[in-house]
């Protein structure tokens, strides 16, 4: 038997002639990557293989499910009868018949009065019934993986939205009225807008009217200094506006997917300005916009050169004081990684941690997971491998698809068909001021956090050893937003399951950006808030939603009061920088990194 096993092992060993050569292996790898990178330019970064696999999975199981097909036939028959009954009643009492189907709450395409009269109500009711049937057809097919089912359902919705009656002149009463009012000039204006947008896109210019918002003049204009700079960050220290300040400074860690100044927009909606007015010493990380030479920067480089370098600098400026650390979106995820590492290593410099629309568990990361699987990540890696980074335009395609009604078809209708331009806002101008993501960092982020969920499951390693969020003992203030397509609130709520400490959770209305930029005095703002102490029992999100007290207005005062209650008295404002420690102010805020194109 031993001889047989030796023979088997010997036969398995490839001879030098059979072994793949380095040249052939490298050439095949380069060929495949180059092909995928070329394909990605035409697919908005989406992997055709991932989409095809999802479709074949759904189709094969549907073909093997005669009961499901019979159910779909029954649904189609009943929906047809419902539509026929609606059409008959409309013929008898035009405009006075309840709709056969209501649009989803976020679907405002058919909300206008003109849509409520025949024949246009027949057009949109038929469309919504068809949309609902396709949702039934792509849901609950036994045997289809959940991920593939989500992809197919999403793809069907995108295809159907192309043919929505709101997109065409013969079936859109509002577009017809606009055309009559302008004598057809709306189409000429729309062509002009289309040409302007195309011209600015190919030339790399910002959208029309974005020039009205100048970084350092009327956005990102809170006075301050750059007190530290390395190859990845500039650390901004903002000037105090009160005679005394709270003992503990605030460090803000923004996402590097976009530029930091979403938290320092115009004077009336700047979170930075608001916090300084509440007596806090505020520091902000401004990330470098990476280029091809930064392709090998990893996620741990962002922790070391970002969060930890900023904390080291703050310790020299405000010695002996703990820090209130606040992280937004991906910056919040990075802050949680840094906090868990500090807790593991006995570093006690954090006083509290604030997470704004930030995920620490990615098992329910919302519709972004549609673009996250092994096939899709490999496709993205090949695209980034060629250029060394992920370009913002390539990221924008996925986000636009997630909200295609608002970000694609609404733009097509109003800008190119009706010939009108929506007024530019500071938030829209910020959204157009995009950044890139380094190849290595983005790959590690997608594979380790999104796909592997290593942080939540205790596998994420820093310096060769795993970290865990349960080691964090400082109080946590976490904010979720009701319409967040990037970090769904139920996903951010999972911090209750991961951190063994006091958690104050706030749910505010709005989306990923507009829900966070929620200054006091803004109409229509409200939020719910409730604190779970470390020893309290877990409350599931549905129960929390039902029992958490609701408050009118912005959540910013709630945050300020929470930070104040966890601060240790007032002091004179610290100096700007510390020349004795090598932290001489380098230039005025907003610095130089934020200006990089």
LOLOSE-432837 format. One record per residue (C-alpha): chain; x, y negated, z negated; residue number from 1; residue in three letters. Coordinates in steps of 0.5 Angstrom, whole numbers, plus 500, padded with zeros to 3 digits. Layout:
! LOLOSE-432837
("A", (X, Y, Z), NUM, "Ala") ...
//
This chain:
! LOLOSE-432837
("A", (500, 500, 500), 1, "Unk") ("A", (506, 495, 498), 2, "Unk") ("A", (509, 497, 505), 3, "Unk") ("A", (502, 495, 509), 4, "Unk") ("A", (502, 488, 505), 5, "Unk") ("A", (509, 487, 507), 6, "Unk") ("A", (507, 488, 514), 7, "Unk") ("A", (501, 484, 514), 8, "Unk") ("A", (505, 478, 511), 9, "Unk") ("A", (510, 479, 516), 10, "Unk") ("A", (505, 479, 522), 11, "Unk") ("A", (502, 473, 519), 12, "Unk") ("A", (508, 469, 519), 13, "Unk") ("A", (509, 465, 526), 14, "Unk") ("A", (515, 466, 530), 15, "Unk") ("A", (519, 459, 531), 16, "Unk") ("A", (516, 460, 539), 17, "Unk") ("A", (509, 460, 536), 18, "Unk") ("A", (510, 455, 531), 19, "Unk") ("A", (507, 448, 533), 20, "Unk") ("A", (512, 443, 535), 21, "Unk") ("A", (513, 436, 531), 22, "Unk") ("A", (512, 433, 538), 23, "Unk") ("A", (506, 436, 540), 24, "Unk") ("A", (502, 436, 533), 25, "Unk") ("A", (504, 428, 533), 26, "Unk") ("A", (502, 427, 540), 27, "Unk") ("A", (495, 431, 539), 28, "Unk") ("A", (494, 427, 533), 29, "Unk") ("A", (495, 420, 537), 30, "Unk") ("A", (491, 422, 542), 31, "Unk") ("A", (485, 424, 538), 32, "Unk") ("A", (486, 418, 534), 33, "Unk") ("A", (486, 413, 540), 34, "Unk") ("A", (480, 416, 543), 35, "Unk") ("A", (476, 415, 537), 36, "Unk") ("A", (478, 408, 536), 37, "Unk") ("A", (476, 407, 543), 38, "Unk") ("A", (469, 410, 542), 39, "Unk") ("A", (468, 406, 536), 40, "Unk") ("A", (469, 399, 540), 41, "Unk") ("A", (462, 401, 544), 42, "Unk") ("A", (459, 405, 538), 43, "Unk") ("A", (459, 399, 533), 44, "Unk") ("A", (464, 404, 529), 45, "Unk") ("A", (458, 409, 528), 46, "Unk") ("A", (461, 417, 529), 47, "Unk") ("A", (457, 420, 535), 48, "Unk") ("A", (459, 427, 532), 49, "Unk") ("A", (455, 425, 525), 50, "Unk") ("A", (449, 423, 529), 51, "Unk") ("A", (449, 429, 534), 52, "Unk") ("A", (450, 433, 528), 53, "Unk") ("A", (444, 430, 524), 54, "Unk") ("A", (439, 430, 530), 55, "Unk") ("A", (441, 438, 531), 56, "Unk") ("A", (440, 440, 524), 57, "Unk") ("A", (433, 436, 524), 58, "Unk") ("A", (431, 439, 531), 59, "Unk") ("A", (433, 446, 530), 60, "Unk") ("A", (429, 447, 523), 61, "Unk") ("A", (423, 443, 526), 62, "Unk") ("A", (423, 448, 532), 63, "Unk") ("A", (423, 454, 526), 64, "Unk") ("A", (418, 451, 522), 65, "Unk") ("A", (411, 452, 526), 66, "Unk") ("A", (407, 450, 520), 67, "Unk") ("A", (410, 443, 519), 68, "Unk") ("A", (409, 442, 527), 69, "Unk") ("A", (402, 444, 525), 70, "Unk") ("A", (401, 439, 520), 71, "Unk") ("A", (404, 434, 524), 72, "Unk") ("A", (399, 435, 530), 73, "Unk") ("A", (394, 434, 524), 74, "Unk") ("A", (397, 428, 522), 75, "Unk") ("A", (397, 425, 529), 76, "Unk") ("A", (390, 427, 530), 77, "Unk") ("A", (387, 424, 524), 78, "Unk") ("A", (391, 417, 525), 79, "Unk") ("A", (388, 417, 532), 80, "Unk") ("A", (382, 418, 529), 81, "Unk") ("A", (383, 412, 524), 82, "Unk") ("A", (386, 408, 530), 83, "Unk") ("A", (380, 409, 534), 84, "Unk") ("A", (375, 408, 528), 85, "Unk") ("A", (379, 401, 527), 86, "Unk") ("A", (378, 399, 534), 87, "Unk") ("A", (371, 401, 535), 88, "Unk") ("A", (369, 397, 528), 89, "Unk") ("A", (374, 391, 531), 90, "Unk") ("A", (369, 391, 537), 91, "Unk") ("A", (363, 390, 533), 92, "Unk") ("A", (366, 385, 528), 93, "Unk") ("A", (372, 382, 531), 94, "Unk") ("A", (377, 379, 525), 95, "Unk") ("A", (373, 382, 520), 96, "Unk") ("A", (375, 389, 519), 97, "Unk") ("A", (380, 391, 514), 98, "Unk") ("A", (387, 394, 517), 99, "Unk") ("A", (388, 401, 518), 100, "Unk") ("A", (395, 401, 515), 101, "Unk") ("A", (398, 396, 511), 102, "Unk") ("A", (405, 394, 513), 103, "Unk") ("A", (411, 395, 508), 104, "Unk") ("A", (412, 389, 503), 105, "Unk") ("A", (418, 387, 506), 106, "Unk") ("A", (416, 387, 513), 107, "Unk") ("A", (413, 380, 515), 108, "Unk") ("A", (413, 381, 523), 109, "Unk") ("A", (405, 381, 523), 110, "Unk") ("A", (404, 377, 517), 111, "Unk") ("A", (401, 371, 521), 112, "Unk") ("A", (394, 369, 522), 113, "Unk") ("A", (394, 370, 530), 114, "Unk") ("A", (396, 377, 529), 115, "Unk") ("A", (389, 379, 525), 116, "Unk") ("A", (385, 378, 531), 117, "Unk") ("A", (384, 383, 537), 118, "Unk") ("A", (387, 385, 541), 119, "Unk") ("A", (394, 383, 538), 120, "Unk") ("A", (391, 387, 531), 121, "Unk") ("A", (390, 393, 535), 122, "Unk") ("A", (398, 393, 538), 123, "Unk") ("A", (401, 392, 531), 124, "Unk") ("A", (396, 397, 528), 125, "Unk") ("A", (398, 402, 533), 126, "Unk") ("A", (405, 401, 532), 127, "Unk") ("A", (405, 402, 525), 128, "Unk") ("A", (401, 408, 525), 129, "Unk") ("A", (406, 411, 530), 130, "Unk") ("A", (412, 409, 526), 131, "Unk") ("A", (408, 412, 520), 132, "Unk") ("A", (408, 419, 524), 133, "Unk") ("A", (415, 419, 526), 134, "Unk") ("A", (417, 418, 518), 135, "Unk") ("A", (412, 424, 517), 136, "Unk") ("A", (416, 428, 523), 137, "Unk") ("A", (423, 426, 520), 138, "Unk") ("A", (421, 428, 513), 139, "Unk") ("A", (421, 434, 509), 140, "Unk") ("A", (423, 439, 514), 141, "Unk") ("A", (425, 445, 510), 142, "Unk") ("A", (432, 447, 511), 143, "Unk") ("A", (435, 440, 513), 144, "Unk") ("A", (440, 437, 509), 145, "Unk") ("A", (438, 430, 505), 146, "Unk") ("A", (444, 426, 509), 147, "Unk") ("A", (442, 429, 516), 148, "Unk") ("A", (434, 427, 514), 149, "Unk") ("A", (436, 420, 512), 150, "Unk") ("A", (440, 419, 518), 151, "Unk") ("A", (435, 422, 523), 152, "Unk") ("A", (429, 418, 520), 153, "Unk") ("A", (434, 411, 520), 154, "Unk") ("A", (435, 412, 527), 155, "Unk") ("A", (428, 413, 529), 156, "Unk") ("A", (426, 407, 525), 157, "Unk") ("A", (431, 403, 529), 158, "Unk") ("A", (429, 406, 536), 159, "Unk") ("A", (422, 404, 534), 160, "Unk") ("A", (423, 397, 532), 161, "Unk") ("A", (426, 396, 539), 162, "Unk") ("A", (419, 397, 542), 163, "Unk") ("A", (415, 393, 536), 164, "Unk") ("A", (410, 389, 539), 165, "Unk") ("A", (413, 383, 536), 166, "Unk") ("A", (419, 383, 541), 167, "Unk") ("A", (415, 382, 547), 168, "Unk") ("A", (411, 376, 550), 169, "Unk") ("A", (405, 380, 552), 170, "Unk") ("A", (404, 383, 546), 171, "Unk") ("A", (406, 377, 541), 172, "Unk") ("A", (401, 372, 540), 173, "Unk") ("A", (406, 367, 536), 174, "Unk") ("A", (411, 367, 542), 175, "Unk") ("A", (405, 366, 547), 176, "Unk") ("A", (403, 360, 543), 177, "Unk") ("A", (410, 357, 543), 178, "Unk") ("A", (411, 358, 550), 179, "Unk") ("A", (404, 355, 552), 180, "Unk") ("A", (406, 349, 547), 181, "Unk") ("A", (413, 348, 550), 182, "Unk") ("A", (411, 350, 557), 183, "Unk") ("A", (416, 355, 557), 184, "Unk") ("A", (422, 351, 555), 185, "Unk") ("A", (423, 356, 549), 186, "Unk") ("A", (426, 361, 554), 187, "Unk") ("A", (431, 356, 557), 188, "Unk") ("A", (433, 354, 549), 189, "Unk") ("A", (434, 361, 548), 190, "Unk") ("A", (438, 362, 553), 191, "Unk") ("A", (442, 356, 551), 192, "Unk") ("A", (443, 359, 544), 193, "Unk") ("A", (445, 366, 547), 194, "Unk") ("A", (450, 363, 551), 195, "Unk") ("A", (453, 359, 545), 196, "Unk") ("A", (453, 365, 540), 197, "Unk") ("A", (456, 369, 545), 198, "Unk") ("A", (462, 364, 547), 199, "Unk") ("A", (463, 363, 539), 200, "Unk") ("A", (463, 370, 538), 201, "Unk") ("A", (468, 372, 543), 202, "Unk") ("A", (473, 366, 542), 203, "Unk") ("A", (472, 367, 534), 204, "Unk") ("A", (469, 361, 532), 205, "Unk") ("A", (464, 360, 526), 206, "Unk") ("A", (456, 360, 528), 207, "Unk") ("A", (453, 354, 530), 208, "Unk") ("A", (453, 348, 524), 209, "Unk") ("A", (457, 353, 520), 210, "Unk") ("A", (462, 347, 520), 211, "Unk") ("A", (458, 343, 516), 212, "Unk") ("A", (460, 347, 510), 213, "Unk") ("A", (468, 346, 509), 214, "Unk") ("A", (472, 350, 504), 215, "Unk") ("A", (474, 345, 499), 216, "Unk") ("A", (470, 339, 501), 217, "Unk") ("A", (463, 341, 499), 218, "Unk") ("A", (463, 349, 498), 219, "Unk") ("A", (469, 352, 494), 220, "Unk") ("A", (470, 345, 491), 221, "Unk") ("A", (470, 346, 483), 222, "Unk") ("A", (476, 342, 481), 223, "Unk") ("A", (482, 347, 479), 224, "Unk") ("A", (489, 349, 480), 225, "Unk") ("A", (492, 355, 483), 226, "Unk") ("A", (497, 357, 477), 227, "Unk") ("A", (499, 364, 480), 228, "Unk") ("A", (500, 367, 487), 229, "Unk") ("A", (503, 374, 489), 230, "Unk") ("A", (502, 378, 496), 231, "Unk") ("A", (495, 379, 494), 232, "Unk") ("A", (492, 374, 490), 233, "Unk") ("A", (492, 367, 488), 234, "Unk") ("A", (489, 366, 481), 235, "Unk") ("A", (485, 359, 480), 236, "Unk") ("A", (484, 356, 474), 237, "Unk") ("A", (478, 351, 473), 238, "Unk") ("A", (479, 344, 470), 239, "Unk") ("A", (475, 344, 463), 240, "Unk") ("A", (469, 339, 463), 241, "Unk") ("A", (467, 340, 456), 242, "Unk") ("A", (471, 337, 450), 243, "Unk") ("A", (472, 344, 447), 244, "Unk") ("A", (471, 350, 450), 245, "Unk") ("A", (470, 357, 447), 246, "Unk") ("A", (476, 361, 445), 247, "Unk") ("A", (475, 367, 450), 248, "Unk") ("A", (476, 365, 457), 249, "Unk") ("A", (473, 368, 463), 250, "Unk") ("A", (476, 372, 469), 251, "Unk") ("A", (472, 373, 475), 252, "Unk") ("A", (474, 378, 480), 253, "Unk") ("A", (470, 378, 486), 254, "Unk") ("A", (469, 383, 492), 255, "Unk") ("A", (475, 382, 497), 256, "Unk") ("A", (470, 384, 503), 257, "Unk") ("A", (468, 377, 503), 258, "Unk") ("A", (471, 371, 500), 259, "Unk") ("A", (471, 369, 493), 260, "Unk") ("A", (467, 363, 494), 261, "Unk") ("A", (460, 366, 494), 262, "Unk") ("A", (461, 365, 486), 263, "Unk") ("A", (463, 357, 488), 264, "Unk") ("A", (458, 355, 493), 265, "Unk") ("A", (455, 348, 493), 266, "Unk") ("A", (455, 344, 487), 267, "Unk") ("A", (448, 346, 485), 268, "Unk") ("A", (449, 353, 486), 269, "Unk") ("A", (456, 355, 483), 270, "Unk") ("A", (456, 360, 478), 271, "Unk") ("A", (464, 357, 477), 272, "Unk") ("A", (461, 350, 475), 273, "Unk") ("A", (455, 352, 471), 274, "Unk") ("A", (460, 356, 467), 275, "Unk") ("A", (465, 351, 466), 276, "Unk") ("A", (459, 346, 464), 277, "Unk") ("A", (457, 351, 459), 278, "Unk") ("A", (464, 351, 455), 279, "Unk") ("A", (468, 356, 458), 280, "Unk") ("A", (475, 356, 461), 281, "Unk") ("A", (474, 360, 468), 282, "Unk") ("A", (479, 363, 472), 283, "Unk") ("A", (478, 366, 479), 284, "Unk") ("A", (482, 371, 483), 285, "Unk") ("A", (482, 369, 491), 286, "Unk") ("A", (484, 375, 495), 287, "Unk") ("A", (489, 375, 501), 288, "Unk") ("A", (485, 376, 507), 289, "Unk") ("A", (490, 382, 509), 290, "Unk") ("A", (493, 383, 516), 291, "Unk") ("A", (496, 389, 520), 292, "Unk") ("A", (502, 389, 515), 293, "Unk") ("A", (498, 390, 509), 294, "Unk") ("A", (495, 397, 512), 295, "Unk") ("A", (498, 401, 506), 296, "Unk") ("A", (496, 397, 501), 297, "Unk") ("A", (492, 402, 496), 298, "Unk") ("A", (486, 401, 491), 299, "Unk") ("A", (491, 401, 486), 300, "Unk") ("A", (495, 396, 489), 301, "Unk") ("A", (488, 392, 488), 302, "Unk") ("A", (488, 394, 481), 303, "Unk") ("A", (495, 392, 479), 304, "Unk") ("A", (497, 386, 483), 305, "Unk") ("A", (489, 383, 482), 306, "Unk") ("A", (486, 385, 476), 307, "Unk") ("A", (492, 386, 472), 308, "Unk") ("A", (497, 381, 474), 309, "Unk") ("A", (491, 376, 473), 310, "Unk") ("A", (490, 378, 466), 311, "Unk") ("A", (498, 378, 465), 312, "Unk") ("A", (498, 370, 467), 313, "Unk") ("A", (492, 369, 463), 314, "Unk") ("A", (495, 372, 457), 315, "Unk") ("A", (501, 367, 458), 316, "Unk") ("A", (496, 361, 459), 317, "Unk") ("A", (492, 363, 453), 318, "Unk") ("A", (496, 367, 449), 319, "Unk") ("A", (493, 371, 443), 320, "Unk") ("A", (486, 371, 446), 321, "Unk") ("A", (481, 376, 449), 322, "Unk") ("A", (478, 375, 456), 323, "Unk") ("A", (471, 376, 458), 324, "Unk") ("A", (472, 379, 465), 325, "Unk") ("A", (466, 379, 470), 326, "Unk") ("A", (466, 383, 477), 327, "Unk") ("A", (462, 382, 483), 328, "Unk") ("A", (460, 388, 488), 329, "Unk") ("A", (467, 392, 489), 330, "Unk") ("A", (470, 387, 485), 331, "Unk") ("A", (466, 390, 479), 332, "Unk") ("A", (468, 397, 481), 333, "Unk") ("A", (475, 395, 481), 334, "Unk") ("A", (474, 391, 474), 335, "Unk") ("A", (471, 398, 471), 336, "Unk") ("A", (477, 402, 474), 337, "Unk") ("A", (482, 397, 470), 338, "Unk") ("A", (477, 397, 464), 339, "Unk") ("A", (477, 404, 464), 340, "Unk") ("A", (485, 405, 465), 341, "Unk") ("A", (486, 399, 459), 342, "Unk") ("A", (482, 403, 454), 343, "Unk") ("A", (486, 410, 456), 344, "Unk") ("A", (492, 406, 455), 345, "Unk") ("A", (490, 402, 449), 346, "Unk") ("A", (490, 395, 452), 347, "Unk") ("A", (485, 391, 448), 348, "Unk") ("A", (485, 384, 452), 349, "Unk") ("A", (478, 385, 454), 350, "Unk") ("A", (473, 382, 450), 351, "Unk") ("A", (467, 384, 454), 352, "Unk") ("A", (465, 386, 461), 353, "Unk") ("A", (460, 383, 466), 354, "Unk") ("A", (458, 387, 472), 355, "Unk") ("A", (454, 384, 478), 356, "Unk") ("A", (451, 388, 483), 357, "Unk") ("A", (457, 393, 482), 358, "Unk") ("A", (457, 401, 482), 359, "Unk") ("A", (460, 405, 478), 360, "Unk") ("A", (457, 412, 480), 361, "Unk") ("A", (456, 412, 488), 362, "Unk") ("A", (451, 419, 488), 363, "Unk") ("A", (445, 414, 490), 364, "Unk") ("A", (449, 408, 493), 365, "Unk") ("A", (443, 407, 498), 366, "Unk") ("A", (442, 406, 505), 367, "Unk") ("A", (450, 405, 506), 368, "Unk") ("A", (451, 413, 505), 369, "Unk") ("A", (448, 413, 512), 370, "Unk") ("A", (455, 412, 514), 371, "Unk") ("A", (459, 416, 509), 372, "Unk") ("A", (460, 423, 511), 373, "Unk") ("A", (467, 426, 513), 374, "Unk") ("A", (465, 425, 520), 375, "Unk") ("A", (464, 418, 519), 376, "Unk") ("A", (470, 417, 515), 377, "Unk") ("A", (474, 420, 519), 378, "Unk") ("A", (472, 416, 525), 379, "Unk") ("A", (473, 410, 521), 380, "Unk") ("A", (480, 412, 519), 381, "Unk") ("A", (482, 413, 526), 382, "Unk") ("A", (479, 406, 528), 383, "Unk") ("A", (483, 403, 522), 384, "Unk") ("A", (489, 407, 524), 385, "Unk") ("A", (490, 403, 531), 386, "Unk") ("A", (489, 396, 528), 387, "Unk") ("A", (491, 397, 521), 388, "Unk") ("A", (485, 394, 518), 389, "Unk") ("A", (477, 394, 518), 390, "Unk") ("A", (475, 388, 522), 391, "Unk") ("A", (469, 384, 519), 392, "Unk") ("A", (465, 384, 525), 393, "Unk") ("A", (466, 392, 525), 394, "Unk") ("A", (463, 392, 518), 395, "Unk") ("A", (457, 387, 520), 396, "Unk") ("A", (454, 392, 525), 397, "Unk") ("A", (453, 397, 519), 398, "Unk") ("A", (450, 392, 515), 399, "Unk") ("A", (446, 389, 521), 400, "Unk") ("A", (443, 396, 522), 401, "Unk") ("A", (441, 396, 515), 402, "Unk") ("A", (436, 390, 515), 403, "Unk") ("A", (435, 390, 523), 404, "Unk") ("A", (428, 387, 522), 405, "Unk") ("A", (431, 381, 518), 406, "Unk") ("A", (438, 381, 521), 407, "Unk") ("A", (437, 383, 529), 408, "Unk") ("A", (430, 383, 531), 409, "Unk") ("A", (428, 376, 527), 410, "Unk") ("A", (434, 373, 530), 411, "Unk") ("A", (432, 375, 537), 412, "Unk") ("A", (425, 373, 537), 413, "Unk") ("A", (426, 366, 533), 414, "Unk") ("A", (433, 364, 536), 415, "Unk") ("A", (433, 367, 543), 416, "Unk") ("A", (425, 368, 545), 417, "Unk") ("A", (422, 362, 541), 418, "Unk") ("A", (428, 358, 542), 419, "Unk") ("A", (429, 355, 535), 420, "Unk") ("A", (435, 356, 530), 421, "Unk") ("A", (434, 357, 523), 422, "Unk") ("A", (438, 351, 519), 423, "Unk") ("A", (444, 353, 516), 424, "Unk") ("A", (445, 354, 509), 425, "Unk") ("A", (452, 354, 505), 426, "Unk") ("A", (450, 362, 503), 427, "Unk") ("A", (450, 363, 511), 428, "Unk") ("A", (456, 359, 512), 429, "Unk") ("A", (460, 363, 507), 430, "Unk") ("A", (457, 370, 510), 431, "Unk") ("A", (460, 368, 517), 432, "Unk") ("A", (467, 367, 513), 433, "Unk") ("A", (469, 374, 514), 434, "Unk") ("A", (475, 378, 511), 435, "Unk") ("A", (478, 384, 513), 436, "Unk") ("A", (480, 391, 509), 437, "Unk") ("A", (487, 394, 509), 438, "Unk") ("A", (487, 401, 512), 439, "Unk") ("A", (489, 405, 506), 440, "Unk") ("A", (485, 402, 501), 441, "Unk") ("A", (478, 402, 505), 442, "Unk") ("A", (480, 410, 506), 443, "Unk") ("A", (481, 411, 499), 444, "Unk") ("A", (475, 407, 497), 445, "Unk") ("A", (470, 411, 502), 446, "Unk") ("A", (473, 418, 500), 447, "Unk") ("A", (475, 417, 493), 448, "Unk") ("A", (469, 413, 490), 449, "Unk") ("A", (463, 414, 496), 450, "Unk") ("A", (464, 421, 498), 451, "Unk") ("A", (467, 424, 492), 452, "Unk") ("A", (464, 420, 487), 453, "Unk") ("A", (471, 421, 483), 454, "Unk") ("A", (470, 415, 478), 455, "Unk") ("A", (463, 417, 475), 456, "Unk") ("A", (466, 425, 475), 457, "Unk") ("A", (472, 424, 471), 458, "Unk") ("A", (477, 425, 477), 459, "Unk") ("A", (479, 418, 479), 460, "Unk") ("A", (487, 418, 477), 461, "Unk") ("A", (491, 412, 475), 462, "Unk") ("A", (499, 413, 474), 463, "Unk") ("A", (498, 420, 475), 464, "Unk") ("A", (492, 421, 470), 465, "Unk") ("A", (485, 421, 470), 466, "Unk") ("A", (481, 415, 467), 467, "Unk") ("A", (474, 415, 465), 468, "Unk") ("A", (468, 410, 464), 469, "Unk") ("A", (466, 413, 457), 470, "Unk") ("A", (473, 410, 454), 471, "Unk") ("A", (470, 403, 455), 472, "Unk") ("A", (468, 400, 448), 473, "Unk") ("A", (467, 393, 450), 474, "Unk") ("A", (460, 390, 451), 475, "Unk") ("A", (457, 391, 458), 476, "Unk") ("A", (453, 386, 461), 477, "Unk") ("A", (450, 389, 468), 478, "Unk") ("A", (446, 385, 473), 479, "Unk") ("A", (442, 389, 479), 480, "Unk") ("A", (438, 386, 484), 481, "Unk") ("A", (431, 388, 486), 482, "Unk") ("A", (432, 388, 494), 483, "Unk") ("A", (439, 390, 494), 484, "Unk") ("A", (441, 394, 500), 485, "Unk") ("A", (449, 395, 498), 486, "Unk") ("A", (448, 396, 491), 487, "Unk") ("A", (441, 399, 489), 488, "Unk") ("A", (439, 397, 482), 489, "Unk") ("A", (438, 404, 480), 490, "Unk") ("A", (445, 406, 482), 491, "Unk") ("A", (448, 400, 478), 492, "Unk") ("A", (443, 402, 472), 493, "Unk") ("A", (447, 409, 472), 494, "Unk") ("A", (452, 405, 468), 495, "Unk") ("A", (448, 407, 462), 496, "Unk") ("A", (450, 414, 463), 497, "Unk") ("A", (457, 413, 464), 498, "Unk") ("A", (459, 408, 459), 499, "Unk") ("A", (459, 410, 451), 500, "Unk") ("A", (458, 402, 449), 501, "Unk") ("A", (453, 397, 448), 502, "Unk") ("A", (450, 395, 455), 503, "Unk") ("A", (445, 389, 456), 504, "Unk") ("A", (442, 390, 463), 505, "Unk") ("A", (439, 385, 467), 506, "Unk") ("A", (434, 386, 473), 507, "Unk") ("A", (433, 380, 477), 508, "Unk") ("A", (429, 379, 484), 509, "Unk") ("A", (433, 378, 490), 510, "Unk") ("A", (438, 381, 494), 511, "Unk") ("A", (445, 383, 494), 512, "Unk") ("A", (447, 376, 495), 513, "Unk") ("A", (441, 371, 494), 514, "Unk") ("A", (439, 375, 487), 515, "Unk") ("A", (446, 373, 484), 516, "Unk") ("A", (447, 366, 487), 517, "Unk") ("A", (441, 364, 482), 518, "Unk") ("A", (442, 358, 479), 519, "Unk") ("A", (437, 355, 474), 520, "Unk") ("A", (431, 351, 477), 521, "Unk") ("A", (431, 355, 483), 522, "Unk") ("A", (423, 356, 485), 523, "Unk") ("A", (421, 363, 484), 524, "Unk") ("A", (426, 366, 480), 525, "Unk") ("A", (425, 371, 474), 526, "Unk") ("A", (428, 377, 471), 527, "Unk") ("A", (428, 383, 466), 528, "Unk") ("A", (433, 384, 461), 529, "Unk") ("A", (434, 389, 455), 530, "Unk") ("A", (440, 391, 451), 531, "Unk") ("A", (441, 399, 449), 532, "Unk") ("A", (446, 399, 443), 533, "Unk") ("A", (451, 405, 443), 534, "Unk") ("A", (447, 409, 439), 535, "Unk") ("A", (441, 408, 442), 536, "Unk") ("A", (437, 414, 446), 537, "Unk") ("A", (438, 413, 454), 538, "Unk") ("A", (432, 410, 457), 539, "Unk") ("A", (431, 412, 465), 540, "Unk") ("A", (430, 407, 470), 541, "Unk") ("A", (422, 407, 471), 542, "Unk") ("A", (421, 407, 464), 543, "Unk") ("A", (426, 401, 463), 544, "Unk") ("A", (422, 397, 469), 545, "Unk") ("A", (416, 398, 465), 546, "Unk") ("A", (418, 396, 458), 547, "Unk") ("A", (423, 391, 459), 548, "Unk") ("A", (421, 384, 457), 549, "Unk") ("A", (420, 379, 463), 550, "Unk") ("A", (423, 372, 463), 551, "Unk") ("A", (422, 367, 468), 552, "Unk") ("A", (427, 363, 471), 553, "Unk") ("A", (435, 364, 473), 554, "Unk") ("A", (439, 370, 469), 555, "Unk") ("A", (445, 365, 469), 556, "Unk") ("A", (443, 362, 462), 557, "Unk") ("A", (442, 369, 459), 558, "Unk") ("A", (449, 371, 461), 559, "Unk") ("A", (451, 364, 458), 560, "Unk") ("A", (448, 366, 452), 561, "Unk") ("A", (450, 373, 452), 562, "Unk") ("A", (458, 371, 453), 563, "Unk") ("A", (457, 365, 447), 564, "Unk") ("A", (454, 370, 442), 565, "Unk") ("A", (460, 374, 443), 566, "Unk") ("A", (465, 369, 443), 567, "Unk") ("A", (470, 367, 437), 568, "Unk") ("A", (469, 359, 436), 569, "Unk") ("A", (471, 353, 440), 570, "Unk") ("A", (478, 350, 441), 571, "Unk") ("A", (481, 345, 445), 572, "Unk") ("A", (482, 347, 453), 573, "Unk") ("A", (488, 350, 454), 574, "Unk") ("A", (493, 347, 459), 575, "Unk") ("A", (493, 348, 467), 576, "Unk") ("A", (498, 353, 467), 577, "Unk") ("A", (504, 354, 463), 578, "Unk") ("A", (511, 352, 466), 579, "Unk") ("A", (515, 355, 461), 580, "Unk") ("A", (512, 362, 463), 581, "Unk") ("A", (513, 360, 470), 582, "Unk") ("A", (506, 359, 472), 583, "Unk") ("A", (507, 351, 474), 584, "Unk") ("A", (501, 349, 478), 585, "Unk") ("A", (502, 351, 485), 586, "Unk") ("A", (496, 347, 489), 587, "Unk") ("A", (489, 344, 488), 588, "Unk") ("A", (484, 349, 488), 589, "Unk") ("A", (481, 353, 493), 590, "Unk") ("A", (488, 354, 494), 591, "Unk") ("A", (491, 357, 501), 592, "Unk") ("A", (489, 365, 501), 593, "Unk") ("A", (481, 363, 502), 594, "Unk") ("A", (483, 359, 508), 595, "Unk") ("A", (486, 365, 512), 596, "Unk") ("A", (482, 367, 518), 597, "Unk") 
//
